[in-house]
Amino acid sequence: MAYIQKNNPFKLVKRGRKKHARSIRKGVGHVNKEGKTETHKMAYGSGEVDGKTVYRAYPTITFDDKGKKKDQSYNEAKKAGELYEFKREKRAEKFAAYGYKKGKARREAKREYRKNKKNK
């Protein structure tokens, strides 16, 4: 079960992030040019809460009622309860890149992440 902050007007997932992320897009997806199905396409960023820096990951795409792909902003993800909070930037970065995935998709995303980090 996800932990939600009591004093926040929006849902903020701090525990059970992988399970939550995997469960929010079941049965929908967009097939890209490479033939792979996109369901989340995560991004991450940082901010200040009570004088502490926190890092949050969130999906940048969502799907309407008809299953059509559309962009999702940080605020839309916030309203939908799809924000994942981390204490460290590296954890948020890795979660956004591959942390919520499973199996072959995870291995491929991890390989791509490492390749991109090496080329920077």
MDAnalysis code that builds the backbone (N, CA, C; Angstrom):
import MDAnalysis as mda
import numpy as np

u = mda.Universe.empty(360, n_residues=120, atom_resindex=np.repeat(np.arange(120), 3), trajectory=True)
u.add_TopologyAttr("name", ["N", "CA", "C"] * 120)
u.add_TopologyAttr("resid", np.arange(1, 121))
u.add_TopologyAttr("resname", ["MET", "ALA", "TYR", "ILE", "GLN", "LYS", "ASN", "ASN", "PRO", "PHE", "LYS", "LEU", "VAL", "LYS", "ARG", "GLY", "ARG", "LYS", "LYS", "HIS", "ALA", "ARG", "SER", "ILE", "ARG", "LYS", "GLY", "VAL", "GLY", "HIS", "VAL", "ASN", "LYS", "GLU", "GLY", "LYS", "THR", "GLU", "THR", "HIS", "LYS", "MET", "ALA", "TYR", "GLY", "SER", "GLY", "GLU", "VAL", "ASP", "GLY", "LYS", "THR", "VAL", "TYR", "ARG", "ALA", "TYR", "PRO", "THR", "ILE", "THR", "PHE", "ASP", "ASP", "LYS", "GLY", "LYS", "LYS", "LYS", "ASP", "GLN", "SER", "TYR", "ASN", "GLU", "ALA", "LYS", "LYS", "ALA", "GLY", "GLU", "LEU", "TYR", "GLU", "PHE", "LYS", "ARG", "GLU", "LYS", "ARG", "ALA", "GLU", "LYS", "PHE", "ALA", "ALA", "TYR", "GLY", "TYR", "LYS", "LYS", "GLY", "LYS", "ALA", "ARG", "ARG", "GLU", "ALA", "LYS", "ARG", "GLU", "TYR", "ARG", "LYS", "ASN", "LYS", "LYS", "ASN", "LYS"])
u.atoms.positions = np.array([
    [0.833, -1.180, 0.000],
    [0.000, 0.000, 0.000],
    [0.879, 1.246, 0.000],
    [0.473, 2.244, -0.740],
    [1.246, 3.480, -0.859],
    [1.031, 4.362, 0.364],
    [2.085, 5.006, 0.797],
    [2.007, 5.950, 1.899],
    [1.653, 7.316, 1.350],
    [0.666, 7.966, 1.933],
    [0.224, 9.283, 1.477],
    [0.388, 10.273, 2.628],
    [1.009, 11.405, 2.335],
    [1.205, 12.419, 3.367],
    [-0.147, 12.931, 3.848],
    [-0.302, 13.117, 5.144],
    [-1.576, 13.531, 5.722],
    [-1.910, 14.996, 5.452],
    [-0.914, 15.871, 5.451],
    [-1.172, 17.303, 5.326],
    [-1.189, 17.805, 3.884],
    [-0.977, 16.931, 2.919],
    [-0.959, 17.342, 1.521],
    [-2.326, 17.131, 0.888],
    [-2.776, 18.078, 0.069],
    [-4.076, 17.927, -0.592],
    [-4.024, 16.962, -1.777],
    [-2.852, 16.473, -2.125],
    [-2.719, 15.533, -3.238],
    [-2.021, 14.268, -2.754],
    [-2.175, 13.212, -3.511],
    [-1.561, 11.937, -3.149],
    [-0.094, 11.939, -3.560],
    [0.754, 11.474, -2.679],
    [2.188, 11.425, -2.922],
    [2.671, 10.030, -2.547],
    [3.120, 9.270, -3.508],
    [3.511, 7.882, -3.271],
    [4.953, 7.847, -2.784],
    [5.146, 7.317, -1.572],
    [6.479, 7.220, -0.987],
    [6.903, 5.778, -0.783],
    [5.948, 4.890, -0.638],
    [6.239, 3.471, -0.456],
    [5.432, 2.676, -1.474],
    [5.964, 1.554, -1.873],
    [5.279, 0.723, -2.852],
    [5.216, 1.397, -4.217],
    [6.273, 2.161, -4.533],
    [6.286, 2.953, -5.772],
    [6.233, 2.076, -7.020],
    [7.041, 1.013, -7.065],
    [7.083, 0.147, -8.248],
    [5.718, -0.471, -8.505],
    [5.136, -1.017, -7.467],
    [3.837, -1.680, -7.592],
    [2.770, -0.689, -8.057],
    [2.781, 0.490, -7.482],
    [1.818, 1.512, -7.864],
    [2.002, 1.923, -9.317],
    [3.235, 2.167, -9.723],
    [3.518, 2.604, -11.091],
    [3.098, 1.534, -12.103],
    [3.309, 0.286, -11.767],
    [2.929, -0.794, -12.683],
    [1.423, -0.934, -12.791],
    [0.701, -0.569, -11.747],
    [-0.746, -0.783, -11.724],
    [-1.558, 0.344, -12.362],
    [-0.982, 1.526, -12.569],
    [-1.789, 2.662, -13.041],
    [-2.081, 2.643, -14.527],
    [-1.376, 1.867, -15.319],
    [-1.569, 1.880, -16.774],
    [-1.853, 0.491, -17.349],
    [-2.557, -0.345, -16.631],
    [-2.841, -1.702, -17.121],
    [-3.842, -1.652, -18.261],
    [-3.515, -2.367, -19.320],
    [-4.449, -2.493, -20.428],
    [-4.421, -1.362, -21.445],
    [-3.574, -0.360, -21.245],
    [-3.462, 0.736, -22.214],
    [-2.011, 0.908, -22.608],
    [-1.802, 1.546, -23.729],
    [-0.445, 1.796, -24.179],
    [-0.446, 2.342, -25.586],
    [0.675, 2.927, -25.960],
    [0.857, 3.481, -27.295],
    [2.055, 2.797, -27.925],
    [1.863, 2.238, -29.115],
    [2.966, 1.570, -29.801],
    [3.740, 2.623, -30.590],
    [5.032, 2.786, -30.255],
    [5.858, 3.796, -30.915],
    [6.431, 3.277, -32.232],
    [7.266, 4.072, -32.885],
    [7.835, 3.731, -34.192],
    [8.700, 2.476, -34.147],
    [9.313, 2.207, -33.001],
    [10.180, 1.037, -32.853],
    [9.392, -0.237, -32.570],
    [8.082, -0.122, -32.410],
    [7.244, -1.281, -32.129],
    [7.104, -1.597, -30.657],
    [7.617, -0.732, -29.787],
    [7.521, -0.935, -28.345],
    [6.313, -0.182, -27.803],
    [5.700, -0.728, -26.769],
    [4.530, -0.107, -26.170],
    [4.952, 0.862, -25.073],
    [4.536, 2.117, -25.188],
    [4.798, 3.132, -24.163],
    [3.576, 3.212, -23.257],
    [3.814, 3.206, -21.958],
    [2.707, 3.373, -21.021],
    [2.946, 4.515, -20.034],
    [4.191, 4.833, -19.732],
    [4.497, 5.835, -18.718],
    [5.368, 6.986, -19.236],
    [6.558, 6.676, -19.726],
    [7.572, 7.660, -20.120],
    [7.808, 8.660, -18.974],
    [8.519, 8.203, -17.979],
    [8.726, 8.973, -16.746],
    [9.762, 10.090, -16.899],
    [9.583, 11.099, -16.061],
    [10.533, 12.206, -15.915],
    [10.730, 12.411, -14.413],
    [11.751, 13.182, -14.047],
    [11.949, 13.486, -12.629],
    [12.428, 14.921, -12.465],
    [12.263, 15.451, -11.251],
    [12.692, 16.801, -10.943],
    [12.845, 16.957, -9.447],
    [13.250, 18.153, -9.022],
    [13.463, 18.388, -7.595],
    [12.694, 19.622, -7.141],
    [12.541, 19.718, -5.829],
    [11.856, 20.855, -5.233],
    [12.140, 20.906, -3.746],
    [11.664, 21.941, -3.085],
    [11.874, 22.112, -1.644],
    [10.565, 21.881, -0.908],
    [10.623, 21.074, 0.152],
    [9.476, 20.846, 1.021],
    [9.977, 20.973, 2.452],
    [9.435, 21.922, 3.198],
    [9.832, 22.156, 4.590],
    [11.343, 22.330, 4.734],
    [11.964, 23.041, 3.805],
    [13.393, 23.314, 3.856],
    [14.288, 22.175, 3.406],
    [13.699, 21.065, 2.961],
    [14.480, 19.921, 2.491],
    [14.256, 19.746, 0.997],
    [15.308, 19.342, 0.307],
    [15.193, 19.068, -1.122],
    [14.639, 17.660, -1.299],
    [13.585, 17.556, -2.099],
    [13.007, 16.250, -2.422],
    [12.997, 16.084, -3.935],
    [13.015, 14.851, -4.360],
    [13.033, 14.533, -5.789],
    [11.793, 13.719, -6.113],
    [11.168, 14.059, -7.223],
    [9.925, 13.393, -7.593],
    [9.974, 12.910, -9.037],
    [9.480, 11.720, -9.251],
    [9.337, 11.160, -10.595],
    [7.852, 11.111, -10.914],
    [7.522, 11.258, -12.193],
    [6.116, 11.237, -12.608],
    [6.013, 10.872, -14.088],
    [4.891, 10.261, -14.494],
    [4.719, 9.911, -15.905],
    [4.409, 11.151, -16.745],
    [4.974, 11.225, -17.939],
    [4.754, 12.397, -18.803],
    [3.741, 12.130, -19.908],
    [3.230, 10.902, -19.964],
    [2.145, 10.628, -20.909],
    [0.998, 9.974, -20.159],
    [-0.195, 10.168, -20.670],
    [-1.389, 9.540, -20.113],
    [-2.300, 9.187, -21.283],
    [-3.418, 8.598, -20.984],
    [-4.343, 8.178, -22.026],
    [-5.747, 8.652, -21.693],
    [-6.462, 9.131, -22.717],
    [-7.836, 9.577, -22.496],
    [-8.774, 8.369, -22.451],
    [-10.078, 8.628, -22.370],
    [-11.063, 7.559, -22.256],
    [-11.057, 6.603, -23.447],
    [-10.681, 7.114, -24.603],
    [-10.663, 6.301, -25.819],
    [-9.339, 5.557, -26.001],
    [-8.395, 5.741, -25.085],
    [-7.103, 5.077, -25.169],
    [-6.088, 5.829, -26.007],
    [-6.394, 7.077, -26.347],
    [-5.483, 7.887, -27.156],
    [-4.432, 8.544, -26.253],
    [-3.175, 8.516, -26.710],
    [-2.053, 9.078, -25.947],
    [-2.115, 10.597, -25.932],
    [-1.801, 11.183, -24.752],
    [-1.666, 12.631, -24.648],
    [-0.600, 12.949, -23.607],
    [-0.013, 14.137, -23.738],
    [1.024, 14.558, -22.796],
    [0.412, 14.850, -21.431],
    [1.216, 14.607, -20.398],
    [0.773, 14.865, -19.030],
    [1.798, 15.744, -18.345],
    [1.352, 16.850, -17.776],
    [2.250, 17.766, -17.081],
    [2.443, 17.306, -15.630],
    [3.357, 17.967, -14.944],
    [3.619, 17.670, -13.533],
    [2.342, 17.861, -12.715],
    [1.636, 18.970, -12.962],
    [0.422, 19.260, -12.201],
    [-0.690, 18.249, -12.465],
    [-0.795, 17.770, -13.701],
    [-1.793, 16.744, -14.010],
    [-1.447, 15.431, -13.304],
    [-0.153, 15.099, -13.273],
    [0.286, 13.892, -12.570],
    [0.011, 14.034, -11.073],
    [0.190, 15.228, -10.563],
    [-0.060, 15.519, -9.152],
    [-1.537, 15.293, -8.816],
    [-2.426, 15.803, -9.669],
    [-3.869, 15.634, -9.456],
    [-4.279, 14.168, -9.549],
    [-3.619, 13.424, -10.430],
    [-3.950, 12.012, -10.631],
    [-3.341, 11.107, -9.557],
    [-2.492, 11.662, -8.678],
    [-1.858, 10.860, -7.634],
    [-0.739, 9.991, -8.165],
    [-0.026, 10.492, -9.179],
    [1.035, 9.729, -9.820],
    [2.414, 10.344, -9.602],
    [2.633, 10.919, -8.419],
    [3.947, 11.470, -8.057],
    [4.655, 10.502, -7.126],
    [5.914, 10.236, -7.419],
    [6.712, 9.315, -6.623],
    [7.870, 10.092, -6.016],
    [7.913, 10.156, -4.674],
    [8.913, 10.980, -3.993],
    [10.110, 10.157, -3.538],
    [11.299, 10.780, -3.639],
    [12.568, 10.161, -3.261],
    [13.403, 11.164, -2.466],
    [14.287, 10.655, -1.629],
    [15.186, 11.517, -0.862],
    [16.444, 11.856, -1.644],
    [16.806, 10.974, -2.587],
    [18.033, 11.185, -3.361],
    [17.744, 11.293, -4.850],
    [18.486, 12.169, -5.497],
    [18.287, 12.423, -6.922],
    [18.561, 11.179, -7.766],
    [19.601, 10.461, -7.436],
    [19.976, 9.276, -8.224],
    [18.857, 8.229, -8.213],
    [18.199, 8.072, -7.067],
    [17.094, 7.119, -6.969],
    [15.929, 7.549, -7.868],
    [15.607, 8.838, -7.862],
    [14.516, 9.352, -8.702],
    [14.860, 9.185, -10.178],
    [16.111, 9.472, -10.507],
    [16.573, 9.349, -11.891],
    [16.478, 7.905, -12.380],
    [16.939, 6.970, -11.567],
    [16.906, 5.562, -11.949],
    [15.471, 5.035, -12.012],
    [14.631, 5.465, -11.083],
    [13.230, 5.047, -11.106],
    [12.553, 5.534, -12.384],
    [12.810, 6.783, -12.753],
    [12.218, 7.341, -13.971],
    [12.724, 6.621, -15.220],
    [13.971, 6.166, -15.200],
    [14.561, 5.511, -16.362],
    [14.116, 4.053, -16.498],
    [14.160, 3.304, -15.395],
    [13.854, 1.873, -15.507],
    [13.338, 1.233, -14.230],
    [13.326, 1.926, -13.131],
    [13.050, 1.330, -11.831],
    [11.705, 0.672, -11.650],
    [10.701, 1.085, -12.376],
    [9.356, 0.549, -12.204],
    [9.065, -0.598, -13.166],
    [9.990, -0.865, -14.088],
    [9.768, -1.878, -15.121],
    [10.140, -3.274, -14.625],
    [9.719, -4.283, -15.400],
    [10.002, -5.669, -15.059],
    [10.582, -6.406, -16.253],
    [11.339, -7.466, -15.977],
    [11.800, -8.394, -16.997],
    [12.647, -7.798, -18.098],
    [12.332, -8.181, -19.332],
    [13.102, -7.768, -20.492],
    [13.065, -6.253, -20.686],
    [11.908, -5.647, -20.471],
    [11.787, -4.198, -20.622],
    [12.720, -3.470, -19.653],
    [12.844, -3.985, -18.430],
    [13.736, -3.390, -17.433],
    [15.196, -3.509, -17.863],
    [15.580, -4.711, -18.317],
    [16.969, -4.930, -18.740],
    [17.334, -4.011, -19.907],
    [16.426, -3.880, -20.868],
    [16.690, -3.007, -22.018],
    [16.790, -1.544, -21.595],
    [15.865, -1.110, -20.737],
    [15.875, 0.280, -20.277],
    [17.123, 0.579, -19.447],
    [17.546, -0.381, -18.629],
    [18.741, -0.218, -17.802],
    [19.981, -0.109, -18.680],
    [20.054, -0.938, -19.699],
    [21.175, -0.902, -20.642],
    [21.230, 0.460, -21.342],
    [20.073, 0.951, -21.779],
    [19.987, 2.254, -22.452],
    [20.385, 3.388, -21.500],
    [19.942, 3.309, -20.255],
    [20.276, 4.307, -19.234],
    [21.788, 4.376, -19.021],
    [22.411, 3.210, -18.875],
    [23.863, 3.156, -18.645],
    [24.629, 3.673, -19.867],
    [24.145, 3.331, -21.052],
    [24.788, 3.798, -22.269],
    [24.713, 5.326, -22.372],
    [23.569, 5.898, -22.051],
    [23.392, 7.349, -22.084],
    [24.249, 8.049, -21.030],
    [24.373, 7.438, -19.837],
    [25.198, 8.028, -18.792],
    [26.678, 8.006, -19.181],
    [27.092, 6.949, -19.836],
    [28.486, 6.798, -20.248],
    [28.854, 7.818, -21.320],
    [27.915, 8.129, -22.216],
    [28.165, 9.048, -23.317],
    [28.085, 10.521, -22.922],
    [27.679, 10.818, -21.708],
    [27.578, 12.233, -21.279],
    [28.900, 12.821, -20.956],
])
